[in-house]
């Protein structure tokens, strides 16, 4: 069975570690890496070629929207799932 390769991106280490721990406990997921910034996410995605990136939107420096766009421009087959604490649809 093929595993889904996941990159977890969040600038808060506790959130990132918690998400990674939950995903790593699933037999069909393989957390291949973590990133704390948008720039790091783009570089890590280019190196590790994940199937899915779980992307926080609010990060210092390059935010999640710009990072997602850069990842998709380089590798369109990657799927981006947005993680956010924004409250309203307008903010998202």
VENURMO-V195939 format. One record per pair of residues at least 4 apart in sequence whose ideal C-beta (glycine too) atoms are under 8 Angstrom apart, sorted by the first residue. I is the first residue (numbers start at 1). GAP is how many residues later the second one is. D is the distance in Angstrom with one decimal. If there is no record, write none. Layout:
# VENURMO-V195939
{{I/GAP/D} {I/GAP/D}}
This chain:
# VENURMO-V195939
{{1/27/6.6} {3/25/5.8} {3/26/6.4} {3/27/4.1} {4/24/6.2} {4/25/5.4} {4/26/6.9} {4/47/5.2} {4/48/6.0} {5/25/5.2} {5/27/4.8} {5/43/7.3} {5/44/7.4} {5/45/4.6} {5/46/4.7} {5/47/7.2} {6/17/5.9} {6/23/5.7} {6/24/6.8} {6/25/5.1} {6/26/6.6} {6/44/5.8} {6/45/7.1} {6/46/4.9} {6/47/7.5} {6/48/6.4} {7/24/7.8} {7/25/6.2} {7/26/5.0} {7/27/7.2} {7/28/6.6} {7/34/6.9} {7/37/6.0} {7/38/5.8} {7/41/6.2} {7/43/4.0} {7/45/7.4} {7/46/4.7} {7/47/7.2} {8/8/5.6} {8/11/5.2} {8/12/5.1} {8/15/7.1} {8/23/6.2} {8/25/7.5} {8/26/5.0} {8/27/7.5} {8/46/5.0} {9/7/7.7} {9/25/7.4} {9/26/4.5} {9/27/7.6} {9/29/7.6} {9/31/7.7} {9/32/4.3} {9/44/6.2} {9/45/6.5} {9/46/4.9} {9/47/5.8} {9/50/7.6} {9/55/7.0} {9/58/7.0} {10/5/4.8} {10/6/4.2} {10/9/6.8} {10/26/7.2} {10/44/7.8} {10/46/4.2} {10/49/7.6} {10/73/6.6} {11/5/7.9} {11/25/5.1} {11/26/6.4} {11/45/6.3} {11/47/7.6} {11/48/4.3} {11/49/6.4} {12/4/6.4} {12/44/7.8} {13/4/5.9} {13/23/7.3} {14/4/6.2} {15/4/6.3} {15/41/7.6} {16/4/6.2} {16/18/5.6} {16/20/7.0} {17/4/6.2} {18/4/6.6} {19/4/6.3} {19/35/6.4} {19/64/7.4} {20/4/5.9} {20/11/5.1} {20/14/6.1} {21/4/6.7} {22/4/7.7} {23/6/4.8} {23/8/5.2} {23/31/8.0} {24/5/7.0} {24/7/5.1} {32/16/4.8} {32/18/5.5} {33/11/5.0} {33/14/8.0} {33/15/4.9} {33/17/7.1} {34/10/7.8} {35/5/3.9} {35/6/4.1} {35/8/7.9} {35/9/4.8} {35/10/8.0} {36/4/5.8} {36/23/7.6} {37/4/6.8} {37/22/5.6} {37/23/6.7} {37/24/5.2} {37/25/6.6} {38/4/6.6} {38/21/5.5} {38/23/6.0} {38/24/3.0} {38/25/5.7} {38/26/6.3} {38/28/5.9} {38/29/3.4} {38/32/7.9} {39/4/6.5} {39/22/5.9} {39/23/5.0} {39/28/7.5} {40/4/5.8} {41/4/6.0} {41/12/6.7} {41/14/6.8} {41/21/8.0} {41/23/7.9} {41/26/4.6} {41/30/6.8} {42/4/6.5} {42/20/7.4} {42/25/5.5} {42/28/4.6} {42/29/5.9} {42/32/7.7} {43/4/6.6} {44/4/5.7} {45/4/7.1} {45/5/6.1} {45/8/6.0} {45/26/4.6} {45/29/7.5} {45/30/6.9} {45/33/6.6} {46/25/7.9} {46/28/6.0} {46/29/7.5} {49/26/6.5} {49/29/7.7} {50/28/6.4} {51/26/7.9} {51/27/6.9} {51/28/6.6} {52/26/7.2} {52/27/4.8} {52/28/7.6} {52/29/6.1} {53/15/7.2} {53/18/6.1} {53/25/6.1} {53/26/7.3} {53/27/5.1} {53/28/7.1} {54/27/5.1} {54/29/5.5} {55/9/4.5} {55/12/6.5} {55/13/5.5} {55/25/5.4} {55/26/6.9} {55/27/5.6} {55/28/6.5} {56/8/5.4} {56/27/5.1} {56/28/6.7} {57/6/6.1} {57/7/3.8} {57/8/6.3} {57/25/6.0} {57/26/7.6} {57/27/4.5} {57/29/6.7} {57/35/7.4} {58/5/6.7} {58/6/7.1} {58/26/6.9} {58/27/7.1} {58/28/7.7} {59/4/5.6} {59/5/6.1} {59/8/7.8} {62/4/5.0} {62/5/5.4} {62/8/7.9} {63/4/6.8} {64/4/5.9} {64/18/6.7} {64/20/7.6} {65/4/6.5} {66/4/6.4} {67/4/6.3} {68/4/6.2} {68/12/4.5} {68/14/7.6} {69/4/6.2} {70/4/6.6} {71/4/6.4} {71/7/5.6} {71/9/6.8} {72/4/5.7} {72/6/6.3} {72/8/6.7} {82/10/7.5} {84/8/6.3} {86/5/3.9} {86/6/5.0} {87/4/6.5} {88/4/7.4}}
